[in-house]
Amino acid sequence: MNCTDFLSQLTDYFDGQISPELLAEVRTHLGECDHCKVVLNTTRQTIEVYRGNEIYEVSDELRERLHSAIMSKCSAARKQA
């Protein structure tokens, strides 16, 4: 599993809709990738902050910019490792 695979499974991970085999892969990746751990923890904290509050919709453009920024950081970290 790489960072892209992890990000593609993040929603299913939080929804509990991930197979045991894939969950094991996610956990292994998280044990090796500090950047994805930060993404996971930040996402978890964000969910907690906004749980029970009004949903804030973001534009597709902003969503894509955030995703690109995260992937750039992950790619740079992999090159340094």
Secondary structure per residue as TSV (DSSP state, phi and psi in degrees):
chain	resnum	aa	ss	phi	psi
A	1	M	-	360.0	139.6
A	2	N	-	-118.5	-177.2
A	3	C	H	-62.0	-39.6
A	4	T	H	-63.0	-44.3
A	5	D	H	-61.2	-43.3
A	6	F	H	-59.8	-48.5
A	7	L	H	-62.4	-34.9
A	8	S	H	-70.2	-19.8
A	9	Q	H	-100.6	-3.1
A	10	L	H	-59.4	-44.7
A	11	T	H	-63.4	-46.8
A	12	D	H	-62.5	-35.7
A	13	Y	H	-59.8	-49.6
A	14	F	H	-69.0	-29.3
A	15	D	H	-82.0	-6.3
A	16	G	T	71.7	22.0
A	17	Q	-	-107.3	46.0
A	18	I	-	-125.0	138.1
A	19	S	-	-67.2	154.5
A	20	P	H	-58.1	-36.4
A	21	E	H	-65.9	-44.7
A	22	L	H	-68.6	-36.2
A	23	L	H	-60.3	-40.5
A	24	A	H	-62.8	-40.8
A	25	E	H	-64.1	-42.4
A	26	V	H	-60.5	-47.1
A	27	R	H	-63.0	-39.4
A	28	T	H	-62.4	-46.1
A	29	H	H	-60.7	-43.8
A	30	L	H	-62.5	-30.2
A	31	G	H	-70.5	-18.6
A	32	E	H	-110.1	-16.1
A	33	C	-	-123.2	104.6
A	34	D	H	-64.4	-33.6
A	35	H	H	-64.8	-42.9
A	36	C	H	-70.1	-30.4
A	37	K	H	-62.5	-41.2
A	38	V	H	-63.7	-43.8
A	39	V	H	-59.8	-46.6
A	40	L	H	-60.4	-49.2
A	41	N	H	-66.8	-39.7
A	42	T	H	-65.5	-42.6
A	43	T	H	-63.7	-44.0
A	44	R	H	-59.7	-45.4
A	45	Q	H	-64.9	-39.4
A	46	T	H	-63.2	-43.0
A	47	I	H	-59.6	-44.2
A	48	E	H	-63.4	-40.9
A	49	V	H	-63.5	-42.1
A	50	Y	H	-93.7	-4.7
A	51	R	T	-60.2	127.5
A	52	G	T	84.7	-5.0
A	53	N	S	-103.0	172.3
A	54	E	-	-62.6	138.2
A	55	I	-	-74.4	134.6
A	56	Y	-	-107.6	116.4
A	57	E	-	-84.3	136.7
A	58	V	-	-110.7	151.8
A	59	S	-	-70.7	158.6
A	60	D	H	-60.6	-36.0
A	61	E	H	-62.5	-46.6
A	62	L	H	-65.6	-42.6
A	63	R	H	-58.4	-44.3
A	64	E	H	-66.3	-40.6
A	65	R	H	-62.8	-42.5
A	66	L	H	-64.1	-45.2
A	67	H	H	-61.0	-44.5
A	68	S	H	-62.3	-41.4
A	69	A	H	-63.7	-43.2
A	70	I	H	-63.5	-45.2
A	71	M	H	-65.7	-35.3
A	72	S	H	-62.9	-43.8
A	73	K	H	-63.4	-43.1
A	74	C	H	-63.7	-42.5
A	75	S	H	-64.6	-42.9
A	76	A	H	-64.1	-38.6
A	77	A	H	-66.9	-39.4
A	78	R	H	-64.4	-37.9
A	79	K	H	-67.4	-32.2
A	80	Q	H	-77.3	-25.0
A	81	A	-	-74.8	360.0
